[in-house]
Amino acid sequence: MERSVPIRSVSRSIAVLQAINRGEWLTVMEISKAVGLPYPTTFRIIQTLMHEGLVVCEASCKRYRVTALVQSLALGYADRGSLIEQARPRMVSLTQTHAWPVSLTTRVGRSMIVRDSTHTLSSLTFCNYSPGYSLPLLECASGHAFLANVGTEERLSLLAGLEEYERRTPLLEMLKSERLVQNIRDKGYATWERNPHSQFPGKTSAIAVPVFEAGTVAASLTLVFFASAMPMAEAVQRYAGDLMSAACEITEALADRSPGVDWHVNDRTVAAMTA
């Protein structure tokens, strides 16, 4: 994307709308903190969204939520059902086995977007991360699992685009190099402790693995657990193997729907070879 293309006010408005959509009856201050914008700027954007009918205010407590009109923003989107269709039973099985909720996410722009989850099937969750919930690509386990498994050229292009919006951080520089990326590939999973971008910041940690379709990484499968329940090393020992096995099963199921692609799957990696 050319540097002259993005319109900052539009980007900010989208960020505010997404933040309100993720929460339940948020105050202006809560929304301001969630998107990292000044209070006055956030308030003006909210007023504009209210004028357009996308947001409503509860007058008694000065809290905001989205209206049904936001559904109109997705009318032109046609979802490819095969990914969710193949992932859903494996996700349910993982939650039934380990009790923790599992999410399926795909990359959209600078975010990883929840496509499906089992949060409603588990009591071990703080809230329901419904389809459409977004997490920043650079700061979540699912984003790292995705970035580590795209081609080098695509990864560097994505990171270059992120630099236009994000301040330069050690993490971004690490993802540009092969060190962190190769480490994630070798292990077969990515982790993120005490996620600051959930509805309850710092309360949950996650393990994510890649799912492949037609030779490329298509999604991330993520198990979320209470950060206070166990250290990450223990969680990895308990859950990473089953999570990778489920991702491989989804990959194989998707390959059965893709004639001309021969898949070889082991317990750590998924490689696609054109026939």
N, C-alpha and C positions, 0 to 999 in steps of 0.2 A: 504494500500500500504506500502511495506517495505521501510524503509528510504534509502536503498542502490539502489533502483530501478530508481528513477527519474534522468534523465540526464539534468543538468541545462542548457546547451547550446541549447538543443532541446526545453525545456520549454520557454526559452527566445526568440527563433526564432519564435515559435508559437505565443507568445504574440505580437511580432513586426508585424507579418503578420496580426493578428487580428486588431491591431491598424490602420494599413494602410488601411485595408479593410473597417473599420468603417468610415474613413475620406475621404476627397476629396483633392487630391494633397497636402499632408502634407510635411513639411520640416523635416529634420533630428531632429532638436531641438524639434519640436512639437511631433514627434514620441517618442523621448527620454523621454520627460516629461510624455507622456501618459502611458508608460510602466515602468517608474521609473528606467531606466538603464542609465549608463554613455553614453555620446555622442559617444566616440570612439567605445564602444561595439555595440551600436545601428547602427552606420555607417557600421561596419564590417558585421553585420547580414543583413543589407539592401543590401550590395554588393553581398552577397551570394544569397539572394533571387532574385536579378537581374540576376545573373549568371544562376540560374535555370529557369528563364523566368517567375517567378511569380510576379515580380514587375518591373515597368518601371519608368524612370526618365524624367521629362520635363527639358531639358538642360538649357533653358533660365532662369528658375526661381529656379532650384534645388529643385523641389518638386516631390513627389513620389505617385504612385497609383498602385493598383493591376492590373494584366492583366486578360484576359479571361481564362488563363490557371488555375487560382484558382478553376474554376468550376470542373476541373478534380479531385479535392480532395473530391468531394461529389458524385462521380459517383456510389459508392457502397452503398450509403445510401438510404434506402427505407422508406419514410415517412408514418406514420399511418394517413390516411386522416380523420378519423372520428372525431378526436378532433377539427381540424381546421374547418371541415365541419359543425359541430354543433355550434362552437363558432362564426364563421364569421357573421351570420345574427344578433346575439345579440350584437356583437361589433359595427356593422354598426348602429344598432338601438340606442345604447348608444351615439354614436357620433352625430347622427342626432338629438337626444333629447337635449344633453348638449353641443354640438359643439367641446368639447375637444377630442383629439385622444385617442384611447384605444389599448393596446397591449396584446397579448397572449404570455406568456413565459413558457419555461420548463427548468428544471435543466439539465445541461450537465457538469459534472466535478465540477469545482469550480465556474461556471458561470450560470447565467440565460440567456437563449438564446431566442431572439424574434423569434416566429414561424409565427406570422401574426400580422398586425397592421392596423389601419385606419388613419395613419398620412397623407396619400395622399388624404383623404376625408375631411380633416379639414384645414382651413386657420390659426387655432390657434396652430401653431407648428413652431419650428425653422428649422426642417429638417425632412427627411423621415427615420424613423428607420425600415429599410427593414429586412426581415427574415435573421437570421444569426448574427445580432447585439448582442453583449454580454455585460452583466453587472456583476460585481463581486457579488457572492452569499451573502456575508456578508454586502454589502453596497448598497442595493436597497430594495424598498418596496416589490417587487415581491419575492426576496430571503427570506425576513423575513416571508412573508405569507406562503411560501413553508416550511421553516424550522420549523415554529410553528405547522405545521399540519402533519408532518411525525411522526412516532413512536419515542419514547424517545431513544431507542437503535440506530436507524438509524441516528437520529439527532446528538447524541454524537459521533458516528462513523464518520460522515461527518465533524464535527467540529474538531475532532482529526486529520483528514487528512489535514484540512486547516491549522492547526498549523505548519505543515511541511513547508508551503510556506509563511504564514502570520506571522508577529510579533504578540506577545500576546497583545491583546487590551482589554479594559473594555467591549467593545461590544461583543467580542467573549466569554468572561467569563459570561456575562449576558445571552447569548443564550445557554450556558451550563446549567444554572440554570433554574428553572421552572417559575421564576417571569415574565420575559419579554414574554416568550412563552405563559404562561397562560393568560396574559393580551391581547395578540393578539387573542388568541382563544376566549376569553370572548367577545371581541368587534366584532370579525368576519372579521377584516381587519387589514392590516399593513400600515404604512405611512413612507415616507422618504422625508424630506424637502431639497430643493436646492441640487439636485443630482450632485456630483462632477464628475461623470463618463459619462455624456452625451456629445454630440458634442459641446454643449455650457454650460460648467460647471457652476453650481450654478443658472441657469436660470429657471429650472423646478423643481416641486415637484410632488409626486405621491401617490396614494392610490391603494393598491392591495388586492385582495381577492383570496382564494384558489378555485380551481376547482378539483372535485374528479372523479375518474373513477375506477370501480371495487373495491371500498372500500379504496382506497389510494389516496393521493393528487397527481394529474397528472400535474397540471399547475397552473399558477397564471394569473389572469385577472387584468390589471392595467390601471387606468385612469391617464393621465399625464396633468398637467396644469401649466401655468406660475406662478412661485413663487410670482411674484409681483402683480398678479391679485387679490389675496385674501389670508388671513391667513389659515393655515391648518384646524383649527376648523370649519371655514365656509365651506371649501371644503368638509369636512367630512359630515357636516350637509346636504349639497346639493346633494352629489353624492354617498356616501357610500351605502345607502339603495338600490338604483337602481343597483349599481355595484354588490352587494351581490345577489340581485334577479336574475340578468343575469347569475351569476355563478351557482346559484341553478338550473336555467333552463337548462344550459349546462350539469350540472351533471345529471339531470333527463333524458335528451335526450341520454346521453351516457349510462345510466343504462338500457334504453329500448333496447340497443344493447347488453346487457350483461345478458343472461338468468341465473337464479339461484341467482340473487342478488336483495334483496328487499331494496329499499331506502326510508328513511324518511327525509324530508327536511322541515326546518322551516326558518324563516327569518334571522337566525344568523348562524346556523350550518348545516352541512350535515353529517349524520351518515349512515354507511353501515352495514347491517346485513345479513350474509349469510343465505339463506333459509334452 
